[in-house]
Amino acid sequence: MRSEKIVPSLYFDDFRLGQKFVTKARTVTEADVVNFAGLSWDHNQLHTDSEFAASTRFGKRIAHGLLGVIMHAGLSYQLTEESILALLELTWQFKAPIFI
């Protein structure tokens, strides 16, 4: 039996602007970043090189922004899996780094 709360099935008209949902937590790991770099072919030093990243304003490596987007998609799906049939549109703002 699942312990996390799943939102009941909702139709498009049931969702309201500004409505908030809370997913379970997700830790971004070294393996996540390495695997995403390999999958996406994005080997930017900010994500893959600790020495280089230490010299940037972030002070250490950060995860790819798009990795954050797909983690969000997965967590959202788990929360509302009986409602979501397809991702039709996405508006995303990258406001802060995602640290490993």
DACORRA-V871242 format. One line per field, one symbol per residue. ss: DSSP state (H for helix, E for strand, - for the rest). phi: phi as a letter, one per 20 degrees, with the letter a starting at -180 (. if undefined). A space follows every 10 residues. Layout:
# DACORRA-V871242
ss->???
phi->???
This chain:
# DACORRA-V871242
ss->---------- -HHH------ ---------H HHHHHHHHHH ----HHHH-H HHHH------ -E--HHHHHH HHHHHHHHH- ---------- --------E-
phi->.fefedffgc egfffdgnfc cdeffbeedg fgfffffffe medggfedcf ffffeefema fcffgfffff fgfffffffc gededbeebb dccedbfdef
